Amino acid sequence: MTAADAGYLERLASRSASIGTVLCVGLDPDPEALPAGLPPGLAGVEVFAGLILEAAAPFAAAVKPNLAFFEAFGSAGLAALERLRARVPPGVLVVADAKRGDIGSTSARHAAALFDGLGADAVTVSPYLGEEAIAPLLERVERFAYVLCRTSNPGAGELQDLVVDGDAGGPAEPLWARVARRAADWGPGGTVGLVVGATAPVELAAIREIAPGLALLVPGVGAQGGSVEAVLDKGPATASPAGGRAGGGLLVNVSRGIAAAALEAPVHGGSTNLLERLAEAARTWSQRLPVLTLPPAGPADPPRAER
């Protein structure tokens, strides 16, 4: 079996173990906030994203390009994204932050575009249409889908906190809890995780109880102010399929917390070289997000009911 044929969770654990961190570096450069001296527009976006990638990749388990920042420039932006993808070093996983979710035939084309065309290892998806609609993004055993569960944006609770009625004998619970409960049974096993914001530590802890075996992608620890300690405490999975592996399937995304190193004036005596400043920021975050010693994984979630 080649590295590319291995399951996503296996590849993630291998990378996390080799560099000792669960850091995921976001690539979402704002064309209105580029370092001085870079060209405007798409050219500057590509240069800045390339600098972040070059500087941070040695310290990252994964990188997460946000597709909107490239799609906004049309076909030229997508070409820039493809060039950046080609520059990602072997072993560094690529999470396409696309937040896709549509009827099955459309999701099949999303899978072709993101997994085959772009070469993404994982993708973010919306659960709003249900499992059947996003099944093409869940069914590849060597790929992965992070389902939006409790997000980090300020307005997340508007819908995600709505209480839904009990289901199949289960309790009435917030929508984010129902998503976590349902997602644990989606896909063939080992291809589904959750997006849970660090800005919601209480919900994160509850989600870990509901879905002890699912890998988490956690945004919100940098500029949004989420607690690193809470994420490292409750983020790693404690059961199969993600538990018991290096990092416990956890990825913690940092975007602006690294990019800001190139946007702010260097501290007194600090480097004026953008690449060096970005690398130092990435190194610091990688040390703040170490791979912790994990207990052996508990038993897997109960077997799925026949459908």
C-alpha positions as CSV (number, residue, x, y, z in Angstrom):
1,M,0.0,0.0,0.0
2,T,1.3,3.4,-1.0
3,A,1.0,6.5,1.3
4,A,-1.7,7.8,-1.1
5,D,-3.7,4.6,-0.7
6,A,-3.7,4.7,3.1
7,G,-6.8,6.0,4.9
8,Y,-6.9,9.7,5.7
9,L,-6.8,9.2,9.5
10,E,-3.7,7.0,9.1
11,R,-1.9,9.7,7.0
12,L,-2.9,12.4,9.4
13,A,-1.6,10.4,12.4
14,S,1.7,9.7,10.6
15,R,2.2,13.4,9.7
16,S,1.2,14.6,13.2
17,A,3.6,12.1,14.8
18,S,6.5,12.9,12.5
19,I,6.4,16.7,13.3
20,G,4.8,16.5,16.8
21,T,1.9,18.9,16.2
22,V,-1.8,19.1,15.3
23,L,-1.4,22.5,13.6
24,C,-3.4,23.1,10.5
25,V,-2.4,26.3,8.6
26,G,-5.2,28.2,6.9
27,L,-4.6,29.7,3.5
28,D,-7.2,32.5,3.1
29,P,-5.3,35.7,2.2
30,D,-7.5,38.8,2.0
31,P,-6.7,40.9,-1.1
32,E,-7.5,43.9,1.0
33,A,-4.9,43.0,3.6
34,L,-1.7,42.1,1.9
35,P,1.8,42.9,3.2
36,A,3.4,46.1,1.9
37,G,5.3,45.6,-1.3
38,L,3.1,42.8,-2.7
39,P,1.2,43.4,-5.9
40,P,-2.6,44.0,-5.6
41,G,-5.3,41.5,-6.5
42,L,-4.9,37.9,-7.3
43,A,-1.2,38.2,-8.0
44,G,-0.6,39.4,-4.4
45,V,-3.0,36.8,-3.0
46,E,-1.0,34.0,-4.7
47,V,2.3,35.4,-3.6
48,F,1.2,35.8,0.0
49,A,-0.4,32.4,0.1
50,G,2.8,30.9,-1.3
51,L,4.9,32.6,1.3
52,I,2.7,31.3,4.1
53,L,2.8,27.8,2.6
54,E,6.5,27.8,2.2
55,A,7.2,29.2,5.7
56,A,4.6,27.1,7.6
57,A,4.4,23.7,5.9
58,P,7.5,22.3,7.7
59,F,5.6,22.9,11.0
60,A,2.1,21.8,9.9
61,A,0.2,18.6,9.9
62,A,-2.1,20.0,7.2
63,V,-3.0,23.1,5.3
64,K,-6.5,24.4,4.7
65,P,-7.0,26.6,1.6
66,N,-10.4,28.4,1.8
67,L,-11.7,28.1,-1.8
68,A,-13.7,31.3,-1.7
69,F,-10.6,33.5,-1.6
70,F,-9.5,32.0,-4.9
71,E,-12.9,31.3,-6.5
72,A,-13.6,35.1,-6.2
73,F,-11.1,35.6,-9.1
74,G,-12.8,33.2,-11.4
75,S,-10.8,30.8,-13.5
76,A,-7.5,32.6,-12.9
77,G,-8.1,32.2,-9.1
78,L,-8.7,28.5,-9.5
79,A,-5.5,28.2,-11.6
80,A,-3.6,30.0,-8.8
81,L,-5.1,27.5,-6.2
82,E,-4.0,24.6,-8.4
83,R,-0.5,26.0,-8.5
84,L,-0.4,26.4,-4.7
85,R,-1.7,22.8,-4.3
86,A,1.2,21.6,-6.5
87,R,3.6,23.3,-4.1
88,V,2.3,21.5,-0.9
89,P,5.2,19.2,0.3
90,P,4.5,15.4,0.3
91,G,3.0,14.3,3.6
92,V,1.3,17.5,4.4
93,L,-2.4,16.9,4.1
94,V,-4.7,19.3,2.2
95,V,-8.1,20.2,3.6
96,A,-10.3,22.0,1.0
97,D,-12.4,24.4,3.0
98,A,-15.3,24.4,0.5
99,K,-18.3,23.8,2.8
100,R,-20.1,21.9,0.0
101,G,-23.4,20.2,0.4
102,D,-26.0,19.6,-2.3
103,I,-28.1,16.8,-3.9
104,G,-26.2,13.6,-4.6
105,S,-25.5,14.2,-8.3
106,T,-24.1,17.6,-7.6
107,S,-22.0,16.2,-4.6
108,A,-20.6,13.6,-7.0
109,R,-19.2,16.4,-9.1
110,H,-18.0,18.2,-6.0
111,A,-16.1,15.0,-5.1
112,A,-14.6,14.8,-8.6
113,A,-13.6,18.5,-8.5
114,L,-12.1,18.5,-5.1
115,F,-10.6,15.0,-4.6
116,D,-9.7,14.2,-8.2
117,G,-9.2,17.6,-9.8
118,L,-7.6,19.6,-6.9
119,G,-6.1,16.6,-5.1
120,A,-7.6,17.5,-1.7
121,D,-7.3,14.9,1.1
122,A,-10.3,16.2,2.9
123,V,-13.2,18.7,2.4
124,T,-15.6,20.6,4.7
125,V,-19.2,19.8,4.1
126,S,-22.6,21.1,5.2
127,P,-25.0,18.5,6.7
128,Y,-28.1,20.5,6.0
129,L,-29.4,18.2,3.2
130,G,-28.7,15.0,5.1
131,E,-26.3,12.1,4.6
132,E,-27.8,10.9,1.4
133,A,-27.0,14.2,-0.4
134,I,-23.3,14.3,0.6
135,A,-22.7,10.6,0.4
136,P,-20.3,11.0,-2.6
137,L,-18.1,13.1,-0.4
138,L,-18.1,10.5,2.4
139,E,-17.7,7.2,0.6
140,R,-14.1,7.2,-0.5
141,V,-12.0,5.3,2.1
142,E,-8.8,7.3,1.3
143,R,-10.5,10.7,1.6
144,F,-12.3,12.5,4.4
145,A,-15.1,14.9,5.0
146,Y,-15.4,17.3,8.0
147,V,-19.1,18.0,8.7
148,L,-20.0,21.5,10.0
149,C,-21.3,20.9,13.5
150,R,-20.8,23.8,15.9
151,T,-19.0,26.5,14.1
152,S,-16.9,29.4,15.5
153,N,-18.6,32.4,13.9
154,P,-20.6,34.7,16.3
155,G,-23.9,33.9,14.7
156,A,-23.5,30.2,14.8
157,G,-26.1,29.7,17.5
158,E,-28.9,31.2,15.4
159,L,-29.7,27.8,13.9
160,Q,-27.2,25.4,15.5
161,D,-28.5,26.0,19.1
162,L,-32.1,25.3,18.1
163,V,-33.5,22.4,20.1
164,V,-34.9,19.6,18.0
165,D,-37.2,16.9,19.2
166,G,-36.1,13.5,20.4
167,D,-35.2,11.1,17.7
168,A,-35.6,7.3,17.8
169,G,-35.8,7.3,21.6
170,G,-33.0,9.8,21.9
171,P,-33.2,13.1,23.8
172,A,-34.4,16.5,22.7
173,E,-31.1,18.4,22.0
174,P,-29.5,21.3,20.2
175,L,-29.1,20.9,16.5
176,W,-25.3,20.7,16.8
177,A,-25.7,17.7,19.1
178,R,-28.0,15.9,16.7
179,V,-25.5,16.6,13.8
180,A,-22.7,15.0,15.9
181,R,-24.9,12.0,16.8
182,R,-26.0,11.4,13.2
183,A,-22.6,12.0,11.7
184,A,-21.0,9.2,13.8
185,D,-23.0,6.8,11.7
186,W,-22.4,8.3,8.3
187,G,-20.1,6.9,5.6
188,P,-18.3,3.5,5.5
189,G,-16.4,4.3,8.7
190,G,-13.3,6.4,9.2
191,T,-14.2,9.0,6.5
192,V,-16.2,11.5,8.6
193,G,-15.2,14.1,11.2
194,L,-16.7,17.3,12.6
195,V,-15.9,21.0,12.5
196,V,-16.2,22.4,16.0
197,G,-15.1,25.9,16.9
198,A,-12.7,26.6,19.8
199,T,-15.0,29.5,20.6
200,A,-17.6,27.0,21.9
201,P,-15.7,25.0,24.5
202,V,-18.7,23.8,26.4
203,E,-20.3,22.5,23.2
204,L,-16.9,21.0,22.1
205,A,-16.7,19.0,25.3
206,A,-20.3,17.8,24.9
207,I,-19.7,16.8,21.3
208,R,-16.7,14.8,22.3
209,E,-19.0,12.8,24.7
210,I,-21.6,12.3,22.0
211,A,-19.0,11.2,19.3
212,P,-15.9,10.0,21.0
213,G,-14.5,8.4,17.9
214,L,-14.8,11.3,15.4
215,A,-11.8,13.4,14.3
216,L,-12.3,17.1,14.9
217,L,-11.2,20.1,12.8
218,V,-11.1,23.1,15.2
219,P,-11.0,26.7,14.0
220,G,-11.1,29.7,16.2
221,V,-8.0,29.6,18.5
222,G,-6.1,32.4,16.9
223,A,-7.7,35.8,16.1
224,Q,-11.1,34.6,17.3
225,G,-9.8,33.9,20.8
226,G,-10.7,30.3,21.5
227,S,-8.9,28.4,24.3
228,V,-6.0,26.3,23.2
229,E,-6.0,24.4,26.5
230,A,-9.7,23.5,26.2
231,V,-9.2,22.2,22.7
232,L,-6.1,20.1,23.6
233,D,-8.1,18.7,26.6
234,K,-11.3,17.7,24.8
235,G,-10.3,17.7,21.1
236,P,-8.5,14.3,20.7
237,A,-10.8,11.3,20.0
238,T,-11.0,8.7,22.7
239,A,-12.5,5.8,20.7
240,S,-12.1,4.3,17.2
241,P,-11.8,5.2,14.4
242,A,-9.7,8.3,15.3
243,G,-8.8,7.5,18.8
244,G,-5.5,5.9,19.8
245,R,-3.6,7.5,16.9
246,A,-1.1,10.2,17.2
247,G,-3.0,13.4,17.7
248,G,-6.3,11.6,18.2
249,G,-7.5,12.8,14.8
250,L,-7.4,16.4,16.0
251,L,-6.5,19.3,13.7
252,V,-6.5,22.9,15.0
253,N,-6.6,25.6,12.3
254,V,-4.7,28.8,12.6
255,S,-5.0,31.4,9.8
256,R,-4.8,35.0,10.8
257,G,-2.6,34.1,13.8
258,I,0.1,33.2,11.4
259,A,-0.6,35.6,8.5
260,A,-0.5,38.5,10.9
261,A,3.2,38.0,11.4
262,A,3.7,39.4,7.9
263,L,1.1,42.2,8.3
264,E,2.3,43.8,11.5
265,A,5.4,45.8,12.0
266,P,8.3,43.6,13.4
267,V,9.0,43.8,17.0
268,H,12.2,45.6,18.0
269,G,15.1,43.5,17.0
270,G,12.9,41.1,15.0
271,S,13.4,40.0,11.5
272,T,12.2,42.2,8.6
273,N,12.1,39.2,6.3
274,L,8.5,38.1,5.7
275,L,9.4,34.4,5.2
276,E,11.3,34.3,8.5
277,R,8.5,36.1,10.4
278,L,5.9,33.7,9.0
279,A,8.0,30.7,9.8
280,E,8.6,31.8,13.4
281,A,4.8,32.4,13.9
282,A,4.1,28.9,12.5
283,R,6.8,27.4,14.7
284,T,5.4,29.0,17.7
285,W,1.9,27.8,17.0
286,S,3.1,24.3,16.3
287,Q,4.7,24.2,19.7
288,R,1.5,25.5,21.3
289,L,-0.4,22.6,19.6
290,P,1.6,19.5,20.4
291,V,0.7,16.0,19.8
292,L,-0.2,14.8,23.3
293,T,0.3,11.3,24.7
294,L,-2.9,9.5,24.2
295,P,-4.4,6.5,26.0
296,P,-5.3,3.5,23.8
297,A,-8.6,4.0,22.0
298,G,-11.7,2.7,23.7
299,P,-14.2,0.6,21.8
300,A,-15.6,1.8,18.6
301,D,-19.0,3.3,18.4
302,P,-21.8,0.7,18.5
303,P,-22.3,-1.1,15.1
304,R,-24.5,0.7,12.7
305,A,-28.1,-0.5,12.3
306,E,-28.9,-2.2,9.0
307,R,-30.4,0.3,6.5
